[in-house]
Amino acid sequence: MWSPLTPRTIWGSLTPPRLISLLAAVTYLCLGAAGVAVVARPGPVPLDLGLGAACMVVGALVAVPSAWRGWWGVEAPAAMLVILGLGAATTLGLSRSLLAERWPGWHLWVAVAVALLVVQRVLRIWGCWWEPGREPHTRLRQEETRLMAARALSADILAVYEQPPGQEVPDDPT
């Protein structure tokens, strides 16, 4: 049900940086819609072109929610599947245009630009399973944190025992 809080809830469900996550999800959605348009067009669709478009659709179905929620470990392979399908559909369309002695239209350049943008996103997030700064602690980092806490406690204990006799230890304000 729609309410005035719905846009805020939708915007809040995006992973920060929200605008970049939204743009990535919309890009994958548009590429998936382009794949559906190729597969669902009237008339026969060549098998190779249909497979390329199907790759775009499947990759987009996985990439849209993963970009929305920030699941980078899932988004990068899904984006590569979208690019594989886009590349196949563009290359096959280009080869058919050249064989028919027609100059390829502007759609080739749009496809190349979109592919470069998605590849840039993939290279940025490949191998990152979490948003930078929010990764779970490694075993080494857990031990370093435990050691720092132990050192701080031992320094506090030494400070208390090194007080001259008769001097009162200040109360802990916390």
N, C-alpha and C positions, 0 to 999 in steps of 0.2 A: 504494500500500500504506500502511496506517495505521501510524504510529509515535508514540511520545510527543512527538516533535519536530514533528509535523504541525500542531497548533494554533499553535505558535510561528511556524512558517513561514508559515501562512496569515495570522496577525496581522501578521507582518513585511512581508507583501506589500502591506498597506494603506498608502495615502499619509497621512502625518501632516497634520493631527490625525486619528489612526486611528479614534477613536470617532465623530467626525462623518462621516468617509468611510464607515464601516460603516453608520451610520444612514441616510445618503443612499442607499446601494446597496440596503439592505433596503426603504426606502420605494419606490424605483423597482421593485424586485422584486414587492412587494405590489400596486402599481398595475398592473404587467404581468399578474400573476395574476388581478386583477379583470377586465382586458380579455379574457383567455383564458376566464374563466368566463362572460362575456357572449357571446362568439362560440361557445363550445362547448356552450352550454346546449341541452337538448333542445327541439325544436320550431323553428318558423321565427323567425329574427331579422330585424327590419326592417333594410333596407339602410342607412339613415342611422345607426342605432344600431350596426350592425356596422362601419361605417366609423370611427366614433368609437372603438370598442373596438380596432379594428385599429391606429389611430394610437397608442393607449396601449401596445399590445403592441410595435410597432416602436420607439417611443421608449424604452420600458423596456429592450428588448434592447440598445440602444446606450448608454443612460444607466447601466445597472448596472456594466458593466466600466469605463466612463470615470470614474464616481464612485469606484470601487474603486482605480483606479490614479492618480487625480488629473489626468486629461486634461480640464481645465476648458473648453478650447476646443471639445471635442466634447460635453461634458456639458450645457452650457447650451442649445444648440439641441435636443438630444435631450429635455431636460427640458421645453422649451417644446412639443415634439410630444406628450409625455405629457399636459401640461396642456390642450392643444388637444383631444386625444381625451377626456380626463376631462370637460372642459367640454361637449363635444358630447354625450357619453353622459348626463351629468347633466341638461343642458337638455332633451334629448329625452325622458328619463325623467320629468322634472318636467312637461313639457307634456302627456305622455300621462296622467300622474296627475291633473292639473288638468282635462283634458278628460273624464276618467272620473268627475269629481266626487269624487275621493278626496283627502284631505289628504296632501301629500308627507311621507314618513316621515323618520326621523332620518338616513337615508343622505345626504340633501341637505346637512345641516350637517357631516357627516363629510367629504363631498366638498369642500365649501367650505374647511374647515379644512386638509385635505391640500393643496388647490390653493394656498392662501395660504402654506403652509410651503414648497412647491416653488418658488413664485414668489419667495419670499424668498431661497432658495438661488440661483436663477437671477440675481437682481439682485446678489447678493453676488459671483458669479463671472463675470458677463458681461464680456467683453472681456479677461479675464485668461487668458493662455495657459499661464502657469506659476504655481506656488505663489509667493506674495509672498516676496521675498528670494532667490529661486532663478532669476530671469530671467537669460538670457544678457546679457552686456555689450553695450551699444550701441556704435556706432563712436565716439561722443563720449566715453563712459566709458572705452573702450580708450585713446583719446588722452590723456585726463586721467590715467589710471594710468601711461602711458608717460612723460608730462611730469613727474609726481611722482617717478618713479624717476630720471629724468635730473637733476632738481633735487637729489635726495638725493645722487646720485653726485658732482655738481659741488660741493656743499657739503662733502662729505668730502675731495675733492681740494684745495679751497681751504684747508681746515683743516690739511692736511698741509703745504702750501707756506707757510702763514703762521706756522709754528713758528719760534721764534727759533733762530739758528744754534747748533749744538752741543747742542740739546735733542733727546733721543731721542724718536722717535715710538713711542707704545705699540703693542705687538703687538695684532692683532685676536684677541679671544678665541674667535672662531668658526672 
